[in-house]
Amino acid sequence: MFLLKTWRSTAFGIYGYMNFTKNGFIEHSKKFKPDDMQIQIEGKNCVVTGANSGIGYAAAEGLASRGATVYMVCRNKERGQEALSKIQSSTGNQNVYLEVCDLSSVNDIKSFASTFASKDVPVHVLVNNAGLLENKRTTTPEGFELNFAVNVLGTYTMTELMLPLLEKAKPDAKVITVASGGMYTSPLTTDLQFSDDKFNGVEQYARNKRIQVALTEKWADKYKNKGIGFYSMHPGWAETPGVAKSLPSFSESFSGKLRTSEQGADTIVWLALQPKEKLVSGAFYFDRAEAQKHLKLAGTSKSHDLIDSVIDTVHSMAALDP
């Protein structure tokens, strides 16, 4: 097991250095089609979680600049309002709104979803961007490990509760979940809250991101007849406030080599704009192209067989209707 973990980390490091940095983006962008990003989406409603900074902010701004009505879901009202004002100013789009919700709280998400549902607006795009890498074991007031609560339980609860509004936008509805290449280092596991006494936030984050990718596969299959497309994506290694706080040594080591938030958000915006017939529901995307979900010899592919068990547990934790 130690050798396998070492191999995964080494393979991920090499693959990441070659592809996930700013230089990787510049190289991959040579194949981009500029017209793909010229599409305007006036009249479409986009919900972006964790939208007050970093990749979430860049995604919200990118969607607003193309005419979308954007609902920014943020935990902090003051920071959210400041971000909203900046986006309205930079894009000239006044149809940008703030929704306050703590994505680490199932009860808060349920309250938000109930209030938002009363607007009775179709949701064309849900961007599950809110994420967290907390290095110290922290338990939420609801009793869940904090990384898991935001990255998995929050993402699952938000998506499931948004389904009726997404169905209103069929056949154009999309759910885009911002995962991470960090998931390459981890198989799917049913140990959702990291039972090991020696807590490792980076490993827990990788596990969470693996679940998001497997969840996206499952959602794509389960809801294939609802007119909703499900996609996960990797933004690359971007220089964001979250990375600087959670991975300070990594941030310093790669200073000047990390992507901008806009480069990290590029594939989110691209996925939101493309006709669904160009995309593969359930797929994992990176730099505007479908990407592999497993590295060679990493021994992670069979682990996705556990997703049904994971979903059963998470669904129970969220206390959603069957």
Protein Blocks (a to p, Z undefined) as FASTA:
>chain_A
ZZmmmmmmmmmmmmmmmmmmmklmmmmmmmpcfklmmpccehiacddehilgcjllmmmm
mmmmnopacddddfblklmmmmmmmmmmmnopabbccddddfkbmklmmmmmmmmmmnop
acfbdcdfbccddfbdcddfkopafklmmmmmmmmmmmmmmmmmmmmmpckbccdddddf
klmmpccdfblnopafbacfklmmmmmmmmmmmmmmmmmmmmmmnopacddddebjaddf
klmmmmmmlmmmmgokaccfklmmmmmmmmmmpcfklpcehiaceehiacdfbdehklpm
mmmmmmmmmmmmmmmmnopaZZ
